[in-house]
């Protein structure tokens, strides 16, 4: 069913030009007569046929999908037979087929290739989709059946996965408010619908503000320091917006912007930073601050209705950490080490500034520029020197795919016969060790104005033995597209992102569950990032690295001296990077530990954010948070409310798990199979703590994380 499925990844965000914008009639029928979503796709693995899908198909398919699922739910709830696992929970898992089919495609396009029509559909349907969820989880008769099965679960001779499904659904119903009075359920329903609409509005404002916030430069001299390729890309970006003769630097979703590392002109750097920092705080139609206050209030009010002291306490109960106190204690172990290292880094950078530009005090827009100079001085490493060895196709096929072959026996075959939603998208068959195909992989790597920021992975078709489905998955990123005729050379950070997102895909491809609700990567936020962060480790494994890091012109392997430099520089700037991430964690937790007391609500978002950073000891003036409240898509529209800590938490899991590999022979086929069997193929069928302990032999330890970042 997956009624509330969310994308998973570094980040899925937003809403942005659909595949086909051809006109259709208002009943959702195309020229051949039928809405393509009303029947299963005939393509392999039920992959969507983008040649048949029109914008006008989505709205009627969503509405019909809601209608069909409500009829299915009503039939389950009104069944006069005694509740059984089959007639209640299995029936629930089989419900909503049409809605799942259309939402999976719609969510991809509305995030990765949107247009005004799709944005409007998302806005129009948000409340209806939230109401559909409530009609399931707040259905009194249905919950009575689920509760009856839950009470008898130990006597039903269920297999382990089926028992887990019982426990999963019971918790989901209780968290939704199934035990509330009818009056309180009515309040929750209104809150949920308002939250859904506001989250969509927030997403749209951030996308619009990010696009409008791009820095337009009229004088090429102001961009001194950028490479010729970067200048060509900036000129092309300006031309695409009909700004001929100018240069345009689009904003990425994070606070800091890549060009700040290279631009020599300080006023230009400051202008670019401020464009990013204030993108949604200009007092215009894209300003999100009042919207944020209301969203936080809605969440706190819902938590209070469900008898929790704050939203974080409510929301974390089904996560691995379980309580905000556990999260706070975990983050407290990282904060002092991170800020101490960041202060050391700031002192080193300031010393360099004093040598080169006396009278300048290190500011946020200076950090990356001078840090890059420090890196060059200390490690003699220049990003532009190593990028020619990271051509995107080689990274994908000779790196990401090669590592998956060595560890898990997978092979990949590109195909050109399946339709895609945008010309840059590529499709691959995924072939298992026994020669059988287990799924399809779509990848969409280049930035577009109509694509949401960040990087993410999700299902077009989710795995389920019950439904007879195998996975169709996609990775979406936002790498700079090269000018026509130029190679796509990426940074090592981008390389890691590709490995990261494919770690999510592996989690989905190795799913081996009966039930879709607990299949593959349908896990807690503070577990779902574990396979992805773990997969990043193979980017620097000698066997893998030497196979993909080859010069795009000559094919020569990257010189060992550059490899040594990359390794030596691995812990460089880690104080800064961890502090900016922990600052975002602090902002998230501050908003979501507010009590539902109107007297406690902030009137000034910026002041509240500053106080949150100060109280957490993370208010370093030179280190801005990775995201500000006003464009923090993870927590306001992407499912990470009170859970942004999950990236740091799962980094702990990933480094500790990798330590097991180091202790047991490293990258071997046997070790990969063990990780596949014990982690990647388990979905949400086992308590997360037990799953990790079974693999590692002990509870997760923070030491390997600190060591990896050079903080220990």
C-alpha positions as CSV (number, residue, x, y, z in Angstrom):
1,X,0.0,0.0,0.0
2,X,2.7,2.5,1.0
3,X,0.1,5.2,1.6
4,X,2.6,7.7,2.9
5,X,5.7,6.7,1.0
6,X,8.4,9.3,1.0
7,X,11.6,9.5,-1.0
8,X,14.8,8.5,0.8
9,X,18.2,9.8,0.2
10,X,20.6,12.7,1.0
11,X,17.8,14.5,-0.1
12,X,14.7,14.4,-2.0
13,X,13.1,17.7,-2.0
14,X,10.7,19.7,-3.8
15,X,8.5,20.0,-6.7
16,X,9.6,20.7,-10.2
17,X,8.9,20.1,-16.4
18,X,7.1,17.0,-16.6
19,X,7.8,14.4,-19.2
20,X,5.0,15.1,-21.6
21,X,2.9,18.2,-21.6
22,X,0.5,17.2,-24.4
23,X,-3.1,18.1,-23.9
24,X,-5.7,15.6,-22.9
25,X,-9.4,15.8,-22.1
26,X,-10.5,16.6,-18.5
27,X,-11.5,13.0,-17.8
28,X,-7.8,11.9,-18.1
29,X,-8.2,10.0,-21.3
30,X,-5.7,10.3,-24.1
31,X,-6.2,9.9,-27.8
32,X,-6.2,6.1,-27.5
33,X,-9.1,6.3,-24.9
34,X,-7.6,5.1,-21.6
35,X,-5.7,6.8,-18.8
36,X,-2.3,4.9,-18.8
37,X,-2.4,4.6,-15.0
38,X,-5.7,2.7,-14.9
39,X,-3.9,-0.5,-16.0
40,X,-0.6,-2.0,-15.2
41,X,2.2,-1.0,-17.6
42,X,3.1,-3.7,-20.1
43,X,6.8,-2.7,-20.0
44,X,9.4,-4.9,-18.1
45,X,8.9,-4.9,-14.4
46,X,5.8,-2.6,-14.9
47,X,8.1,0.4,-15.6
48,X,6.1,3.4,-16.5
49,X,5.6,4.1,-20.2
50,X,6.5,7.8,-20.3
51,X,5.5,8.0,-24.0
52,X,1.9,7.5,-23.0
53,X,1.8,9.6,-19.8
54,X,0.4,13.2,-20.1
55,X,0.2,15.8,-17.5
56,X,-3.6,15.7,-17.6
57,X,-3.5,12.0,-16.7
58,X,-2.3,12.6,-13.1
59,X,-5.2,14.4,-11.5
60,X,-8.0,12.0,-12.6
61,X,-5.8,9.0,-11.8
62,X,-5.0,10.3,-8.3
63,X,-8.6,11.0,-7.6
64,X,-9.8,7.6,-8.9
65,X,-7.0,6.0,-7.0
66,X,-8.2,7.6,-3.8
67,X,-11.8,6.5,-4.6
68,X,-10.8,2.9,-5.3
69,X,-8.7,2.6,-2.1
70,X,-11.4,4.1,0.1
71,X,-13.8,1.4,-1.3
72,X,-11.3,-1.3,-0.6
73,X,-10.7,0.0,3.0
74,X,-14.4,0.3,3.6
75,X,-14.9,-3.3,2.5
76,X,-12.2,-4.5,4.9
77,X,-13.6,-2.4,7.8
78,X,-17.2,-3.6,7.2
79,X,-16.3,-7.3,6.8
80,X,-18.7,-9.3,9.0
81,X,-16.2,-12.1,9.3
82,X,-13.9,-12.2,12.3
83,X,-10.7,-10.3,11.7
84,X,-7.8,-12.4,10.5
85,X,-4.3,-11.7,9.3
86,X,-5.4,-12.5,5.7
87,X,-8.8,-10.6,5.6
88,X,-7.4,-7.5,7.3
89,X,-3.7,-6.9,7.0
90,X,-3.0,-8.8,3.8
91,X,-6.1,-7.0,2.3
92,X,-4.6,-3.7,3.5
93,X,-1.4,-4.5,1.7
94,X,-3.2,-5.2,-1.5
95,X,-5.3,-2.0,-1.4
96,X,-4.5,1.2,-3.3
97,X,-2.7,-0.3,-6.3
98,X,-3.8,2.5,-8.7
99,X,-3.0,5.2,-6.2
100,X,0.5,3.8,-5.6
101,X,1.1,3.4,-9.3
102,X,0.3,7.0,-10.1
103,X,1.9,8.5,-7.0
104,X,5.2,6.8,-7.7
105,X,5.4,8.4,-11.1
106,X,4.0,11.7,-10.1
107,X,6.3,12.1,-7.1
108,X,9.3,11.5,-9.4
109,X,8.2,14.0,-12.0
110,X,7.0,16.7,-9.5
111,X,10.5,16.6,-7.9
112,X,12.8,15.9,-10.8
113,X,11.1,17.4,-13.9
114,X,8.2,19.6,-12.9
115,X,6.2,22.3,-14.6
116,X,3.3,24.6,-13.6
117,X,0.7,21.9,-14.2
118,X,2.3,19.4,-12.0
119,X,3.0,22.0,-9.3
120,X,-0.7,22.9,-9.3
121,X,-1.8,19.2,-9.1
122,X,0.5,18.7,-6.1
123,X,-1.0,21.8,-4.5
124,X,-4.6,20.8,-5.3
125,X,-4.3,17.2,-4.2
126,X,-2.2,17.5,-1.0
127,X,-5.2,17.8,1.3
128,X,-7.1,15.0,-0.4
129,X,-4.1,12.7,-0.1
130,X,-3.7,13.5,3.6
131,X,-7.4,12.9,4.0
132,X,-7.1,9.5,2.4
133,X,-4.4,8.5,4.9
134,X,-6.6,9.7,7.7
135,X,-9.6,7.7,6.3
136,X,-7.5,4.6,6.7
137,X,-5.6,5.2,9.9
138,X,-8.4,6.9,11.8
139,X,-11.1,4.4,10.7
140,X,-12.5,3.1,14.0
141,X,-13.8,-0.2,12.7
142,X,-10.6,-0.9,10.8
143,X,-8.5,-0.2,13.9
144,X,-10.6,-2.6,16.0
145,X,-9.8,-5.4,13.5
146,X,-6.1,-4.5,13.5
147,X,-6.0,-4.3,17.3
148,X,-7.8,-7.6,17.7
149,X,-5.1,-9.3,15.5
150,X,-2.4,-7.5,17.4
151,X,-3.6,-8.8,20.7
152,X,-3.6,-12.4,19.4
153,X,-0.4,-12.1,17.4
154,X,1.5,-14.6,19.6
155,X,-1.1,-17.2,19.1
156,X,-1.6,-17.0,15.4
157,X,1.5,-19.1,14.3
158,X,2.7,-16.3,12.1
159,X,6.1,-16.3,10.5
160,X,8.5,-13.6,11.7
161,X,7.8,-11.2,8.8
162,X,4.0,-11.5,9.2
163,X,4.2,-10.8,12.9
164,X,6.4,-7.8,12.2
165,X,3.7,-6.5,9.8
166,X,1.1,-6.8,12.6
167,X,3.2,-4.8,15.0
168,X,4.1,-2.3,12.3
169,X,0.5,-1.6,11.4
170,X,-0.7,-1.4,15.0
171,X,2.0,1.2,15.8
172,X,1.1,3.2,12.6
173,X,-2.5,3.3,13.6
174,X,-1.8,4.4,17.1
175,X,0.7,7.1,16.0
176,X,-2.0,8.4,13.6
177,X,-4.4,8.8,16.4
178,X,-6.6,5.7,16.2
179,X,-7.2,5.7,20.0
180,X,-8.4,9.3,20.1
181,X,-12.0,10.4,20.6
182,X,-14.1,11.2,17.6
183,X,-13.8,14.9,18.4
184,X,-10.0,14.8,18.6
185,X,-9.8,12.7,15.4
186,X,-11.7,15.5,13.7
187,X,-9.0,18.0,14.9
188,X,-6.2,15.7,13.8
189,X,-7.7,15.4,10.3
190,X,-7.9,19.2,9.9
191,X,-4.3,19.5,11.2
192,X,-3.1,16.9,8.8
193,X,-4.8,18.4,5.8
194,X,-3.5,21.9,6.6
195,X,0.0,20.5,7.2
196,X,0.0,18.7,3.8
197,X,-1.1,21.9,2.0
198,X,1.5,24.1,3.8
199,X,4.3,21.6,3.1
200,X,3.5,21.7,-0.6
201,X,3.4,25.5,-0.4
202,X,6.7,25.6,1.5
203,X,8.3,23.4,-1.2
204,X,7.0,25.6,-4.0
205,X,8.3,28.8,-2.3
206,X,11.7,27.3,-1.7
207,X,12.0,26.2,-5.3
208,X,10.9,29.6,-6.6
209,X,13.1,31.4,-4.1
210,X,16.1,29.3,-5.0
211,X,15.6,29.9,-8.7
212,X,15.0,33.6,-8.2
213,X,18.0,33.9,-5.9
214,X,20.5,32.9,-8.6
215,X,23.3,35.5,-8.8
216,X,23.4,37.3,-12.1
217,X,26.8,38.9,-13.0
218,X,27.3,41.5,-15.7
219,X,31.1,41.8,-15.5
220,X,33.1,38.7,-16.2
221,X,35.9,40.0,-14.1
222,X,33.8,39.6,-11.0
223,X,34.0,35.8,-11.6
224,X,37.7,35.6,-11.7
225,X,38.9,32.3,-10.4
226,X,36.3,30.2,-12.1
227,X,37.5,27.7,-14.7
228,X,36.7,28.2,-18.3
229,X,34.2,25.3,-18.1
230,X,32.5,26.9,-15.1
231,X,32.3,30.2,-16.9
232,X,30.9,28.5,-20.0
233,X,28.2,26.9,-17.8
234,X,27.4,30.2,-16.1
235,X,27.1,31.9,-19.5
236,X,24.8,29.0,-20.8
237,X,22.7,29.2,-17.6
238,X,22.2,33.0,-18.2
239,X,21.4,32.3,-21.9
240,X,18.8,29.7,-20.9
241,X,17.1,32.5,-18.9
242,X,17.4,34.9,-21.9
243,X,20.1,36.9,-20.1
244,X,22.5,37.0,-23.1
245,X,25.8,38.6,-22.4
246,X,25.6,37.9,-18.6
247,X,26.6,35.0,-16.3
248,X,24.3,33.3,-13.9
249,X,25.3,31.2,-10.9
250,X,22.2,29.1,-9.9
251,X,21.8,28.3,-6.2
252,X,22.1,24.8,-4.8
253,X,19.9,23.7,-1.9
254,X,22.6,24.0,0.8
255,X,23.7,27.3,2.4
256,X,27.2,27.3,1.0
257,X,27.6,27.4,-2.8
258,X,30.3,25.5,-4.9
259,X,31.6,28.7,-6.7
260,X,32.5,30.2,-3.3
261,X,35.6,27.9,-3.3
262,X,37.0,29.5,-6.5
263,X,35.8,33.1,-6.9
264,X,38.6,35.5,-6.0
265,X,36.5,38.7,-5.8
266,X,35.3,39.1,-2.2
267,X,32.3,41.3,-2.9
268,X,31.1,38.7,-5.5
269,X,31.5,35.9,-2.9
270,X,29.6,37.9,-0.3
271,X,26.8,38.6,-2.8
272,X,26.6,34.9,-3.7
273,X,26.5,33.8,-0.1
274,X,23.8,36.4,0.8
275,X,21.7,35.4,-2.2
276,X,21.8,31.8,-0.8
277,X,21.3,32.9,2.9
278,X,18.3,35.1,2.2
279,X,16.7,33.3,-0.7
280,X,13.4,32.8,1.2
281,X,13.6,35.7,3.6
282,X,13.1,38.7,1.3
283,X,9.6,39.6,2.5
284,X,8.1,38.7,-0.9
285,X,5.8,35.9,-2.1
286,X,8.6,33.4,-1.6
287,X,9.2,34.2,2.1
288,X,8.6,31.1,4.1
289,X,9.0,32.3,7.7
290,X,5.3,32.6,8.8
291,X,4.6,29.3,7.1
292,X,7.3,27.7,9.2
293,X,5.8,28.9,12.5
294,X,2.5,27.5,11.6
295,X,3.9,24.1,10.5
296,X,5.8,23.8,13.8
297,X,2.6,24.7,15.6
298,X,0.5,22.1,13.8
299,X,3.0,19.4,14.7
300,X,3.2,20.4,18.3
301,X,-0.6,20.5,18.6
302,X,-0.9,17.0,17.1
303,X,1.7,15.7,19.5
304,X,-0.2,17.2,22.4
305,X,-3.4,15.6,21.3
306,X,-1.6,12.2,21.3
307,X,-0.3,12.9,24.8
308,X,3.4,13.6,23.9
309,X,5.3,16.5,25.4
310,X,6.5,17.6,21.9
311,X,6.6,16.6,18.3
312,X,10.0,15.0,18.5
313,X,8.9,12.7,21.4
314,X,5.9,11.6,19.3
315,X,7.7,11.2,16.0
316,X,10.8,9.3,17.2
317,X,9.0,6.5,18.8
318,X,9.3,4.3,15.7
319,X,12.9,5.3,15.0
320,X,16.0,3.5,16.0
321,X,16.9,6.3,18.5
322,X,13.3,6.2,19.9
323,X,13.5,9.4,22.1
324,X,14.7,13.0,21.7
325,X,16.8,12.5,24.8
326,X,18.7,9.7,23.0
327,X,19.2,12.0,20.0
328,X,20.4,14.9,22.2
329,X,22.8,12.6,24.1
330,X,24.2,11.3,20.8
331,X,24.7,14.8,19.3
332,X,26.3,16.0,22.5
333,X,29.1,13.4,21.9
334,X,29.8,15.1,18.5
335,X,29.4,18.8,19.1
336,X,32.4,19.6,21.3
337,X,34.8,17.7,19.1
338,X,33.4,19.2,15.9
339,X,33.4,22.8,17.1
340,X,36.9,22.5,18.6
341,X,38.2,21.3,15.3
342,X,36.3,24.0,13.4
343,X,37.9,26.7,15.6
344,X,41.3,25.3,14.9
345,X,40.5,25.3,11.2
346,X,39.2,28.9,11.5
347,X,42.5,30.0,13.2
348,X,44.5,28.4,10.4
349,X,42.5,30.1,7.7
350,X,42.7,33.4,9.5
351,X,46.4,33.1,9.7
352,X,46.5,32.6,5.9
353,X,44.2,35.6,5.4
354,X,46.5,37.8,7.5
355,X,49.4,36.9,5.3
356,X,47.5,37.6,2.0
357,X,44.8,40.2,2.8
358,X,45.4,42.1,6.0
359,X,42.4,43.7,7.7
360,X,39.9,41.0,6.6
361,X,38.2,38.9,9.3
362,X,37.1,35.5,8.2
363,X,33.4,35.5,7.2
364,X,31.2,32.6,6.0
365,X,31.7,33.6,2.4
366,X,35.4,33.5,2.8
367,X,35.7,30.0,4.4
368,X,35.6,27.8,1.3
369,X,37.8,30.1,-0.7
370,X,40.6,30.3,1.8
371,X,40.1,26.7,3.0
372,X,40.8,25.6,-0.5
373,X,44.1,27.6,-0.4
374,X,45.0,26.0,2.9
375,X,44.2,22.6,1.4
376,X,46.5,23.3,-1.5
377,X,49.2,24.5,0.8
378,X,49.0,21.7,3.3
379,X,48.2,18.8,0.9
380,X,49.1,20.3,-2.5
381,X,45.6,19.2,-3.7
382,X,43.6,21.1,-6.2
383,X,40.1,20.0,-7.2
384,X,40.7,21.0,-10.8
385,X,43.7,18.7,-10.8
386,X,41.7,15.7,-9.9
387,X,38.4,16.3,-11.7
388,X,39.7,15.0,-15.1
389,X,40.0,11.6,-13.5
390,X,36.3,11.6,-12.4
391,X,34.3,11.5,-15.6
392,X,30.8,10.7,-14.7
393,X,30.2,7.7,-16.9
394,X,33.4,6.0,-15.8
395,X,32.5,6.7,-12.1
396,X,29.1,5.1,-12.7
397,X,30.1,2.0,-14.7
398,X,33.7,1.4,-13.6
399,X,33.1,2.6,-10.0
400,X,29.6,2.4,-8.6
401,X,28.6,-0.6,-10.7
402,X,32.0,-2.3,-10.4
403,X,31.9,-2.2,-6.6
404,X,28.4,-3.7,-6.6
405,X,29.8,-6.5,-8.8
406,X,32.7,-7.2,-6.6
407,X,30.7,-7.2,-3.4
408,X,27.4,-8.7,-4.5
409,X,27.9,-10.2,-7.9
410,X,25.7,-7.8,-9.8
411,X,26.0,-6.9,-13.4
412,X,24.4,-3.9,-15.3
413,X,23.4,-3.6,-18.9
414,X,22.3,-0.3,-20.3
415,X,19.2,-0.3,-22.5
416,X,17.9,2.3,-24.9
417,X,14.5,0.8,-25.7
418,X,12.7,2.0,-22.5
419,X,11.1,5.5,-22.6
420,X,12.4,8.1,-20.1
421,X,11.0,11.3,-18.8
422,X,14.0,13.5,-19.8
423,X,16.7,13.1,-22.4
424,X,19.6,12.9,-19.9
425,X,18.0,9.9,-18.0
426,X,19.7,6.5,-18.5
427,X,18.2,3.1,-17.8
428,X,20.0,-0.2,-16.8
429,X,19.0,-3.8,-16.3
430,X,20.2,-5.1,-12.9
431,X,21.3,-8.7,-13.2
432,X,21.9,-10.8,-10.1
433,X,24.8,-13.3,-9.5
434,X,22.7,-16.2,-10.9
435,X,22.1,-14.4,-14.2
436,X,18.5,-13.4,-13.4
437,X,17.4,-9.8,-13.7
438,X,16.2,-8.4,-10.4
439,X,15.2,-4.9,-11.4
440,X,15.6,-1.7,-13.4
441,X,17.7,1.3,-12.5
442,X,17.1,4.8,-13.8
443,X,19.7,7.6,-13.2
444,X,19.2,11.3,-13.6
445,X,22.3,13.2,-12.6
446,X,22.3,16.7,-14.0
447,X,20.9,19.9,-12.5
448,X,17.9,21.6,-14.2
449,X,15.9,24.7,-13.1
450,X,12.8,22.5,-12.9
451,X,14.5,19.9,-10.6
452,X,14.4,20.1,-6.9
453,X,17.8,20.5,-5.2
454,X,19.8,17.7,-3.5
455,X,20.1,14.0,-4.3
456,X,17.7,11.2,-3.7
457,X,16.5,7.7,-4.5
458,X,13.0,6.2,-4.6
459,X,10.9,3.5,-6.2
460,X,8.9,3.6,-9.4
461,X,7.9,0.1,-8.5
462,X,8.5,-1.4,-5.1
463,X,9.4,-5.0,-4.4
464,X,6.8,-7.4,-2.9
465,X,6.4,-11.1,-3.2
466,X,2.7,-10.7,-2.2
467,X,2.1,-8.5,-5.2
468,X,4.5,-10.2,-7.5
469,X,6.6,-7.1,-8.0
470,X,10.3,-6.5,-8.5
471,X,12.0,-3.1,-7.9
472,X,12.3,-0.3,-10.4
473,X,14.4,2.4,-8.7
474,X,15.9,5.7,-9.6
475,X,18.7,8.0,-8.4
476,X,18.4,11.7,-8.9
477,X,21.3,14.2,-8.4
478,X,22.1,17.8,-9.2
479,X,25.6,17.8,-10.8
480,X,26.6,20.6,-13.1
481,X,25.8,19.6,-16.7
482,X,28.8,20.3,-19.0
483,X,28.6,22.7,-21.9
484,X,27.8,20.9,-25.2
485,X,30.7,18.8,-26.4
486,X,32.5,18.9,-23.1
487,X,33.0,15.9,-20.7
488,X,31.0,15.6,-17.5
489,X,33.8,15.9,-14.9
490,X,32.7,15.9,-11.3
491,X,34.3,16.5,-7.9
492,X,35.2,13.7,-5.5
493,X,32.3,15.0,-3.3
494,X,30.0,14.2,-6.3
495,X,31.6,10.8,-6.6
496,X,30.7,10.0,-3.0
497,X,27.2,11.2,-3.7
498,X,26.8,8.7,-6.6
499,X,28.0,5.9,-4.3
500,X,25.7,7.1,-1.5
501,X,22.5,7.2,-3.6
502,X,23.3,3.9,-5.2
503,X,23.6,2.5,-1.6
504,X,19.9,3.3,-1.3
505,X,19.2,1.6,-4.6
506,X,21.0,-1.6,-3.4
507,X,18.8,-1.5,-0.3
508,X,15.8,-1.6,-2.7
509,X,17.2,-4.1,-5.2
510,X,18.1,-6.7,-2.5
511,X,14.6,-6.4,-0.9
512,X,13.2,-9.8,-0.4
513,X,10.0,-9.2,1.5
514,X,6.5,-10.5,1.2
515,X,4.8,-7.3,2.2
516,X,5.3,-3.9,0.5
517,X,4.9,-1.8,3.6
518,X,8.1,-3.2,5.2
519,X,10.0,-4.0,2.0
520,X,13.5,-2.7,1.2
521,X,14.2,0.8,2.2
522,X,10.8,1.3,3.9
523,X,12.6,1.7,7.2
524,X,13.1,4.4,9.9
525,X,14.8,7.6,8.9
526,X,17.7,6.9,11.2
527,X,18.3,3.5,9.6
528,X,17.6,4.2,5.9
529,X,20.7,6.3,5.5
530,X,22.9,3.5,6.9
531,X,23.2,1.4,3.6
532,X,23.8,4.6,1.6
533,X,26.5,6.0,3.8
534,X,28.1,2.6,4.1
535,X,28.3,2.3,0.3
536,X,30.4,5.6,0.2
537,X,33.3,3.7,1.7
538,X,33.9,1.8,-1.6
539,X,34.6,5.0,-3.5
540,X,38.1,5.0,-2.1
541,X,38.7,1.2,-2.0
542,X,41.9,0.6,-4.0
543,X,40.3,-2.1,-6.2
544,X,37.4,0.2,-7.1
545,X,39.2,3.5,-7.2
546,X,41.9,2.3,-9.6
547,X,39.2,0.9,-11.9
548,X,37.3,4.2,-12.4
549,X,39.7,7.1,-11.6
550,X,41.2,7.4,-15.1
551,X,41.9,10.5,-17.1
552,X,39.0,11.2,-19.5
553,X,41.4,12.0,-22.4
554,X,44.2,9.6,-22.0
555,X,42.7,6.7,-20.0
556,X,45.7,6.8,-17.7
557,X,45.1,5.8,-14.1
558,X,45.2,8.6,-11.6
559,X,48.8,9.0,-10.4
560,X,49.5,7.5,-7.0
561,X,50.7,10.9,-5.7
562,X,47.2,12.3,-6.3
563,X,45.7,9.3,-4.6
564,X,47.9,9.8,-1.6
565,X,46.9,13.5,-1.5
566,X,43.2,12.7,-1.6
567,X,43.7,10.2,1.3
568,X,45.8,12.6,3.3
569,X,43.2,15.4,2.8
570,X,40.3,13.1,3.8
571,X,40.0,14.7,7.2
572,X,40.6,18.2,6.1
573,X,37.9,20.7,7.0
574,X,35.9,18.0,8.8
575,X,35.4,20.3,11.8
576,X,33.6,22.8,9.6
577,X,31.6,20.1,7.7
578,X,30.4,18.4,10.9
579,X,29.6,21.6,12.7
580,X,27.4,22.9,9.8
581,X,25.5,19.6,9.8
582,X,25.1,19.6,13.6
583,X,23.9,23.2,13.4
584,X,21.1,22.0,11.1
585,X,20.4,19.2,13.6
586,X,20.1,21.7,16.4
587,X,17.6,23.9,14.4
588,X,15.5,20.8,13.6
589,X,15.4,19.7,17.2
590,X,14.7,23.2,18.5
591,X,11.6,23.5,16.3
592,X,10.3,20.1,17.1
593,X,10.8,20.1,20.9
594,X,8.7,23.2,21.4
595,X,5.7,22.5,23.6
596,X,2.2,23.1,22.2
597,X,1.8,26.3,24.2
598,X,1.0,29.3,22.1
599,X,2.8,31.6,24.5
600,X,6.0,29.7,23.7
601,X,5.9,30.2,19.9
602,X,8.6,32.4,18.3
603,X,7.6,35.5,16.5
604,X,11.0,36.0,14.9
605,X,12.3,32.9,13.0
606,X,15.8,34.3,12.7
607,X,16.1,35.1,16.4
608,X,14.7,31.6,17.3
609,X,17.3,30.0,15.0
610,X,20.1,32.0,16.4
611,X,19.1,31.1,20.0
612,X,18.9,27.4,19.0
613,X,22.5,27.4,17.7
614,X,23.7,29.3,20.8
615,X,22.0,26.9,23.2
616,X,23.6,24.0,21.4
617,X,27.0,25.6,21.5
618,X,27.1,25.6,17.7
619,X,26.9,29.4,17.0
620,X,30.3,29.8,15.3
621,X,29.9,33.0,13.2
622,X,32.1,31.7,10.4
623,X,30.2,28.4,10.2
624,X,26.6,28.8,9.0
625,X,24.2,25.9,9.4
626,X,24.0,23.6,6.4
627,X,20.4,24.7,6.0
628,X,18.5,27.6,7.5
629,X,14.9,27.1,8.7
630,X,13.6,29.1,5.8
631,X,14.8,26.6,3.2
632,X,15.2,23.5,5.2
633,X,13.3,21.2,2.9
634,X,14.2,18.1,4.8
635,X,12.2,19.0,7.9
636,X,9.3,21.0,6.4
637,X,8.4,19.0,3.3
638,X,10.5,15.8,3.0
639,X,9.8,13.6,6.0
640,X,12.8,14.5,8.2
641,X,11.0,16.5,10.9
642,X,12.9,15.9,14.2
643,X,15.0,13.4,12.2
644,X,17.7,15.3,10.4
645,X,20.1,13.8,13.1
646,X,19.6,10.6,11.1
647,X,22.5,11.4,8.8
648,X,24.9,11.6,11.7
649,X,23.4,8.6,13.5
650,X,23.6,6.4,10.4
651,X,27.1,7.7,9.7
652,X,27.9,6.1,13.1
653,X,26.3,2.8,11.9
654,X,28.1,3.0,8.5
655,X,31.6,3.6,9.9
656,X,31.2,0.9,12.6
657,X,29.9,-1.6,10.0
658,X,32.8,-0.8,7.7
659,X,35.1,-1.5,10.7
660,X,33.8,-5.0,10.6
661,X,34.9,-5.3,6.9
662,X,38.3,-3.9,7.8
663,X,38.7,-6.5,10.5
664,X,37.5,-9.3,8.2
665,X,39.4,-9.0,5.0
666,X,37.8,-5.8,3.4
667,X,36.1,-5.9,0.1
668,X,35.4,-9.6,-0.7
669,X,32.5,-11.4,-2.3
670,X,31.9,-13.3,1.0
671,X,31.8,-10.2,3.1
672,X,29.4,-8.5,0.6
673,X,27.1,-11.4,0.7
674,X,27.0,-11.3,4.5
675,X,26.1,-7.6,4.5
676,X,23.5,-8.3,1.8
677,X,21.9,-11.2,3.8
678,X,22.0,-9.5,7.2
679,X,21.3,-5.9,6.4
680,X,20.4,-5.0,2.8
681,X,17.8,-7.8,2.2
682,X,16.0,-7.4,5.5
683,X,13.9,-4.4,5.0
684,X,11.9,-3.5,8.1
685,X,11.4,-7.1,9.2
686,X,13.5,-6.9,12.4
687,X,14.2,-4.5,15.3
688,X,16.9,-2.2,13.9
689,X,19.1,-2.5,17.0
690,X,19.0,-6.3,16.8
691,X,19.7,-6.2,13.1
692,X,22.8,-4.1,13.6
693,X,24.0,-6.2,16.6
694,X,23.6,-9.4,14.6
695,X,25.9,-8.1,11.9
696,X,28.4,-6.2,14.0
697,X,28.4,-8.2,17.2
698,X,27.8,-5.2,19.4
699,X,25.7,-2.0,19.7
700,X,26.9,0.8,17.4
701,X,29.9,2.6,18.7
702,X,30.8,6.3,17.8
703,X,34.6,5.8,17.8
704,X,34.9,4.8,14.1
705,X,32.9,7.9,13.1
706,X,35.1,10.3,15.1
707,X,38.3,8.5,13.7
708,X,37.0,8.8,10.1
709,X,36.5,12.5,10.5
710,X,39.8,13.1,12.1
711,X,38.2,14.0,15.4
712,X,39.7,11.2,17.5
